Amino acid sequence: MGVSGSGKSTIADHLAIRIGWRYEDGDSFHPPGNVAKMHAGQPLTDEDRWPWLQAIADEIDRTCKVRERAVIACSALKRVYRDILVHGREDVRIVFLNGTQELIAARLATRKGHFMPPELLASQFRTLEPPTPEECPITVKIDNTVETIVDNIVSQLELERP
């Protein structure tokens, strides 16, 4: 989880490869209306987000039910959003990619072809509610290489060993 530009897709993809799990980008669960709004530079409302979050939660439930493993990149900026996704499951972990607005703005300035315009970054930081200790998050700083960030996550995950 994290704001746009924090590296969710890149880190989740690399993490999934490292630990041998399936990767899903939460953005692919957005209905077309949400994508159109973001393309137009309009922040999503909670009403826009509920169906998207529920679709991701349904995928998490389906994945767990069939005993598969997945890494899903999703902004999950508010506690209430994470509560929808996790809803008390102890077999789901939140990874918070933590970075400064200045660092992420610099990254967004160089990113091409993404539906989330850099102008919406400030609204994402206003919305962001960092995870609390009772959510048992894995929090990692994003001012490192992708490999180092993934190393930090893997070292904090309690993965079952065969």
C-alpha positions in Angstrom: 0.0 0.0 0.0 1.0 3.6 -0.5 0.3 6.7 -2.5 0.7 6.8 -6.3 4.3 6.8 -7.2 5.5 5.0 -4.1 6.5 2.0 -6.1 3.6 -0.3 -5.3 3.5 -2.1 -8.7 7.2 -2.4 -9.1 7.9 -3.6 -5.5 4.9 -6.0 -5.5 6.0 -7.5 -8.8 9.5 -8.0 -7.6 8.4 -9.3 -4.2 6.0 -11.8 -5.9 8.8 -13.1 -8.1 11.2 -13.3 -5.1 8.8 -15.4 -3.0 7.2 -17.3 -5.8 3.7 -15.9 -5.5 1.3 -14.6 -8.1 1.2 -10.8 -8.6 -1.9 -8.7 -9.2 -2.1 -4.9 -9.7 -5.0 -3.5 -7.8 -5.5 -0.9 -10.5 -6.8 -3.6 -12.8 -9.8 -4.0 -10.5 -10.9 -0.3 -11.0 -14.1 0.1 -13.0 -13.8 2.1 -16.2 -15.5 5.1 -14.6 -12.8 5.4 -11.9 -10.0 5.3 -14.5 -11.7 8.0 -16.6 -12.0 10.2 -13.5 -8.4 9.8 -12.6 -7.3 10.4 -16.2 -9.3 13.7 -16.0 -7.4 14.7 -12.9 -10.4 14.2 -10.5 -9.7 12.5 -7.2 -11.8 9.5 -6.5 -14.5 9.7 -3.7 -15.1 7.0 -1.2 -18.2 6.1 -3.2 -16.0 5.5 -6.2 -13.7 3.3 -4.2 -16.1 0.9 -2.5 -16.8 -1.3 -5.6 -13.1 -1.4 -6.4 -12.0 -2.3 -2.8 -14.7 -5.0 -2.6 -13.5 -6.5 -5.9 -10.0 -6.7 -4.5 -11.3 -8.1 -1.2 -13.2 -10.7 -3.1 -10.0 -11.7 -4.9 -8.1 -11.9 -1.6 -10.9 -14.2 -0.2 -10.9 -16.4 -3.3 -7.1 -16.7 -3.3 -7.0 -17.6 0.4 -10.0 -20.1 0.0 -8.2 -22.1 -2.6 -4.9 -21.9 -0.7 -3.1 -19.8 -3.3 -0.7 -17.0 -2.5 -0.7 -13.5 -4.1 0.9 -10.1 -3.7 -1.6 -7.4 -4.6 -0.6 -3.8 -5.1 -3.3 -1.4 -3.9 -3.1 2.2 -2.5 -5.4 1.3 0.5 -4.8 4.8 1.8 -7.3 4.8 4.7 -7.8 2.4 7.5 -11.4 1.8 6.5 -10.2 0.7 3.0 -7.7 -1.7 4.6 -10.4 -3.0 6.9 -12.5 -3.9 3.8 -9.5 -5.7 2.2 -8.3 -7.6 5.3 -11.5 -7.8 7.3 -9.9 -9.5 10.3 -7.9 -12.1 8.3 -4.7 -13.1 10.0 -3.4 -14.6 6.8 -3.1 -11.2 5.0 -0.4 -8.7 5.6 -0.2 -5.0 4.7 3.1 -3.7 3.4 3.3 0.1 3.6 5.7 1.8 1.2 6.6 4.9 3.1 8.2 7.9 1.3 8.2 11.7 1.4 5.9 13.8 -0.8 9.0 15.4 -2.4 10.6 12.0 -3.3 7.4 10.7 -4.8 6.7 13.9 -6.7 10.1 13.7 -8.3 9.3 10.1 -9.3 5.9 11.0 -10.7 7.5 13.8 -12.8 9.4 11.3 -14.8 6.6 8.7 -15.1 4.9 8.4 -18.5 1.7 6.8 -19.6 0.1 6.2 -16.2 -3.5 7.2 -15.6 -2.8 8.9 -12.3 -1.6 12.5 -13.0 1.1 13.9 -10.7 -1.3 16.8 -9.7 -3.3 14.3 -7.6 -0.4 13.5 -5.3 -1.2 16.2 -2.8 -4.8 14.8 -2.4 -3.4 11.3 -1.9 -1.1 12.5 0.9 -4.1 14.3 2.5 -6.1 11.1 2.4 -3.2 8.9 3.6 -3.7 7.3 7.0 -0.5 5.4 7.7 -1.2 1.9 9.2 -1.3 1.7 12.9 0.5 -1.0 15.0 -2.7 -3.0 15.6 -2.8 -3.6 11.8 0.6 -5.3 12.1 2.0 -3.6 9.0 5.3 -4.1 7.4 6.6 -0.6 6.9 9.5 0.1 4.6 11.2 3.3 3.5 11.3 3.7 -0.3 14.5 5.7 -0.6 16.5 2.6 -1.5 16.9 0.3 -4.5 14.1 -2.0 -5.4 16.2 -5.0 -4.4 16.9 -3.5 -0.9 13.2 -2.6 -0.4 12.2 -6.2 -1.3 14.9 -7.6 1.0 13.5 -5.5 3.8 10.0 -6.8 3.2 11.1 -10.4 2.9 13.0 -10.2 6.1 9.9 -9.1 7.9 7.5 -11.6 6.4 6.8 -14.7 8.3 6.7 -17.1 5.4 6.0 -20.8 5.8 9.0 -22.9 4.9 8.5 -26.2 3.1 
